[in-house]
Amino acid sequence: MASLKPATRKRLRGMRVSVEAAGGDSVLLRGVPADPLVFSKPCTNLLITRPGPGLPFVVCVDEDLAYQGEDAGVSRAFAMAVRRQGWRVMLPGRKQQDLEGTLDSALEMLGQEPAGREATAQTSLLPAWATDLTEPARAGKGPFTTGRAEEIEHISACLLRREACLPLVAGPSGVGKTNLLHAVTRSLLRFRPEWRVLRVDLGTFMAGTLLESERENALVALLREAAEVPGAVLALELLEWAFTGVPRASAILKAALERGLKAMATTSFQGRERILAEPLAAKIECVDLGEPGPDAVAQILNGLREALAAYHRVEIEPALVPQVVERSLSLAGCLPAKAINLLDGAAAQAVVTGGRSVTLYDVYLVATRMRQGVALAEGASARHDGAATAT
């Protein structure tokens, strides 16, 4: 049975909200105040329910409640809500597995301070969302990097400055942006062995957030917590996600850097154009990361060859590496990722066919399958676009 904590019930009584158990994993709240400046009526009934075992809770408000504000996330939620049996059914914020978290999101959506704000503020974000790149670097277990000496030196110098600076690594998917973060970590440890590099994927961190205030609060809390960790360097992947639905993201990041936060970030070329806006632009140093040449890719594959061979328990001869690089050039995607995927796939193919070593036939077969997969995906996309146009 769903139940609210005593402190939450006391808070709701203070708001003159009536709480009823609706049966199963459901709670009904009557007379929940709604912000009269942006909603069509001053209060609504609120049903929080779990559709089935293991599923997240959903929130239902009165069907006749309309949102008249300017928050794009709330407007989208109301526009996409399903109307059923007098209710407007929606999923506010992150997909919650607990009742209290869902109630917090629902109250915030309606313009009220969520009941769990104090507890949420004390929750540590870094252990849940950050990956420590320092430990594998110290143990010599990080990924192999070659041919990026100039970029590594540039980013390391930026982070070692006394004044705030945000090195921003821009490039397409597959060129090795995450790999570069590991390489910079190894470089920094030579000069500041006490530092810790904490990587956060902002695409995952921001996933599921609905309200502008929720996204902004999450970003502020993450940056503040990282700034308070001695010797922490925050590595923000997919930085463009910090600017999705957070109008003040540029000012928030600038303020965090000026308070002492050390950070580096990655983004796409398209995302970079969005990020390079005042007031943050003066704090950014761009590092463009293009595809490495075939010779550099061959060095990368040779550096990974033994690890892949040990993982798949097959032999990978050095003479095979140039053939893998050559066959990968015509594949979709960017180097070195597509060459690494091809060699990995060829080794897996050798395993399933009972081979003791990877052959050129394995490489050709996997390359053909990869091209066919891309062709099928492009065909399906073209059919979808054609159908949408016809409609």
N, C-alpha and C positions, 0 to 999 in steps of 0.2 A: 504494500500500500504506500502511496506517495504521502509524505508528511513534511511539514515545514518546521524549522528549528524554533524553539521558544522565543529567541531574540527576534526572529523574523516576524513571528506572529504578533509580538509586542509592537514592533515597528508598524505593521499594517493596521493594528488597532488604533495607533496614534493618527493614522491617515484616514480613520473611520471606514476601513475596508472590511467587509464581511467575508470570512474564509469558510468554505464548505468543502468537505471531501465529496468528490463526484463519483467515486468508485474506481477500483483498479488503480492504475498509475495516473490519476487525474486529480486536479485541485481546481475549484471554482472560486474566483474572487469577485465579489459584487461591489460596485461603486468605486472602482479604482480611478483616482484623479488623472485627468489628461490635460496637458498644457493648452489652455483655452486660446492662446495666440496662434497655434498651428493646427489644432484639431477642431472638428465641426461641433463637438459637444464637450462639456467640462468633465465628464466621467464616462467610464465604460465598464462592462463586465469583462473578465479576463479568465479564460480557460487554458490551463496548462496541462497537457496530456501527452502520454507516450503511446504512439500508435500500435506498438508491438514490442515484444521482448527484445532487448538489445538495441532498439532504435532510439535515436535522440528525441528529446522532448520537443513538442511544437507549441506555439502560442496561438490562441484564437481570441480575437476581439469582436465586439459587436459589429454586425454586418453593416450597420448604417454609420459607423465611425469613419470619417474621411480625414485624410491628412492634407493640409493646405500650406505646409511650410516649404522650405527650399533645400532641405537635406536630400541629396540625390539618392542615397541609399534607402532612406525611409520611403521616399516617393516610389522607388522601384519595388520595394517590398509590398506596399499597398496595391500597386498596379498589378503585381503578379500573384497576389493572394487569391486563394480559391474560396469562393462563397459556398457555404454548405450549412443548411439547417439553422439559419440565422446568425452564423459565425463567419468571420473573415479569418482564414487559416494562413499563417505565415511562419517563417523560420527566422527570428531575429538573431543577429550576431553569429557567433561561432555555434556550431552544432553541439549543443550541450547534452551530456549524458547524466547530468544531475539537475534536480529540481531547483535548487537555490540559484545556480548559475543561470538557468533559463529565466527565472523570475527577475534577476538583476538586469538581464538584457531587455526584458519586456518593460520594466519600469523606466529604464533609461530611454527606450524608444518613445514612451509616453511623456517624457519630459520630467521624470522624477529622479531623484538621487537613488540609485540601486541600494537595496538593503545591505548588500555584502560589500560596499565600497571599501570600508575600513579593512576588512579581511583580505580583499583582493589586492589592496595597495601593499600589504605586507608579504604577498606571495612573491617568491623569487622567480624571475623569468629565465635567467641565464642557465641554471641547471636543466631546465626543461627544453630550451630552444637552442642553446649554444653547443657547438662541438669544439673541444679543445684541440687545436692543431699543434700545441707545444710538445705534448708528451710523445707522440709518434716521431716528431722531429728530433727530440733528444735521444730517442731510442734508435734513430737511424732507420725508421720504418716508413717514412713518408714516400710519396710517389716520386719516380725518377723525373728529373727536369734537365733539359739541355737546350742551349741556344738562346736563353733569355737573360743573359748576364746584364745587358744594358737596362732592361726593364726592372730587374731585381734590384740593381744598384739605385735606380731612380726612386723606386717606391721606398726602399729602406732609408734613403737620405731624407725623404719627406717625413717619415714617421719619427726619425731621430731629431727633427727640429724642435726647438723650444716653443716656437709659435705654432698656432693651430694650422694644420694643413690636411686636406683629405685627398690622397691619391686615388683616382678613379680609373680603373682598368676597363676599357671598352673594347668589345669585339663580339663577333658572332658566336653562336653556340658551337662548341667543339674545338675551339682553337687553344684551349688550355688555361682559361681564366682561373678556375679553381686550383689547378696544378700550380699556377703562379703564386697563389696565396700560400701554399705549402712551402714553396721555394723561398719566399720572402720571410716566412717564419724561421727557416733554418738560418737565413742571413742575419736576422735580428738577434738571434740567440748568441751570435758571435760577439755582439757589442753590448747587449743587455740580457744576460742569461736569466735574470729574474723576471723578465716579461712573460706574459701569457697571451697568445693569440686565440681569440674566441670567435669562431665562425658562426654566423646566423643567416639562414636562408630566409630572406624577407618574403619571398613568395609563399612559403609555408607558414611563416609567422603571421602574415596578414590574411591568410586564407579563411574564408567564412565570416570575416568581420563585415558588418552591415552599416553601422552608424558612423558618420564622420567623427563624432566625439569618441567612439570606441576605438577607431583606428588611431586617432591622435593620441589618446591616453595610453594605448599600448606602445606606440613609438616613443613617447616621452618617458614612460617607465623603463623601457629597455635601455635607452641611452643614458638615463640617470643612473641606473643600476651598474652599467658597464663603467661609467666614469668613477664610481665609488670603489671599484675593485682595484687595489694597488697593482700597478704594472700591467693592466689589461689593455690589449689592442683589439678593438672590435672589427672583425672582417665581415662586412655586410654584402652578401650576395644578392643580386637582382635588386639593386638600390631603387630602381624605378618604381617598385611596389610601394616604397615609402611615400611616393607622390601620388598614389592612386587614391583619390577620395580624401586626401589630407591637404587642404589648401595652404596650411601654414608649415608644411614639411620643410621647406627651404629655411625658414626662420628658426624652426626647432633644431635642425641639424647645425646651423651656424651657432646658435646659442650653446649647444652641447659642446662643440669644438672649442669655443671660447672659454667654457668652464673647465677645460682640461681633458676632454675626451680625446683619445687617440684612436683613429679609425682609418680603414681603407675599404674600398668598395669595388664591386664589379657591376657592369651593366652592358646592354647591347648598344650599338651605334644609335639606334632609334631612341632608346631610353636616355642616352647621354644628352640629346638635344632638349629633352624635357627637364633634365636635372640642372643643366647649365643656365640657371635663371638667378637673378638677384633675389636675396642678398647672399646666396651661398656661393655664387660663381667665383668670388674673390678668394675663397678658401680652397678651391679645387685645383689640382694639377692632373691633367688628363694623360693617361698612358694608353695609347692605341695598341691593340694586340692583333696582329694579322696572322694568317696561316704560315707555319714554318715551311721552308722549302723541302724538296724530296730528301736531300742529304740529311737535314736535321731530323726529319721523320724517321729515316733509317736508324739514326743514332738512338732515337727514343724507343723504337721497336727492339733494337739490340739490348737496350737497358731493361726492357720488360720481358725479353724472351725467356730468360731462365725462370722468372716468377710464373709466367704463363705455363711453361713446360712442367714445372713442379705442381701447379694447381691441377692441370689436366692429366698429369702422369703420362705424357708423351714427349717425344723428342722433337725439338724445333731446330733445324739446322740453320746456321748463320747465312748460308747461301740462299735460303728461302726469303729472307727479309726484303731484298731489292724487288723480288717478284710481287710480294705483298704490297709494297709501296706503289709499284707501277699499276697493279690492278685496282688499287683504291682511288687512283686519280680520277677515274671516270664515274665513281660512285657519288651519290648525293651526300651533302653535308660538307664539313670542313675537316681539314687535316689539323692535328694528328688523330682526332677522334675516330674518323671513319677507317683509317688504317689499323688502329688498335682494335676496333670492332671486327674488322675482317680477319685479323690474325687470331683473335679470340674465338671467332666463329669457326674458323678452319680447324683450330685445335679441338674444339668441341665436336666437329664433324668427324675428325679422325677417331675420337673416342667411341662414338656411337657405331662406327663401322668396324671397330675392332683393330684399328691401325696402331702401330707402336710409334709411329712418327708422322708428322704432318707433311703431306705431299702437295705438289702443285695442283693436283686434281682437286684436293680439298679446298684450296684457295679459290680456284676457278668456280667450283660449284657454289660456294657460299657467296661469292661476288655476284654470280648470276641470280641467285635467290634474292639478294639485297636489291638488285636493280628491278627485278620483277615486283617485289613488294612495294617499291616506290611508285612504279608504273600503275599498279592497282590502286594505290591510295590516290594518286593524281587523277585517275579515271573516275573514281568514286566522287572526288571533290568536284570535278567538272560536271558530272551528272547532277550532283546536288545543286550547284550553282545554276545549271540550266533549268532545273525544276523550279527553283526559287524565282528565276526571271520570268518563267512562263506563268507562275502563279500571280 
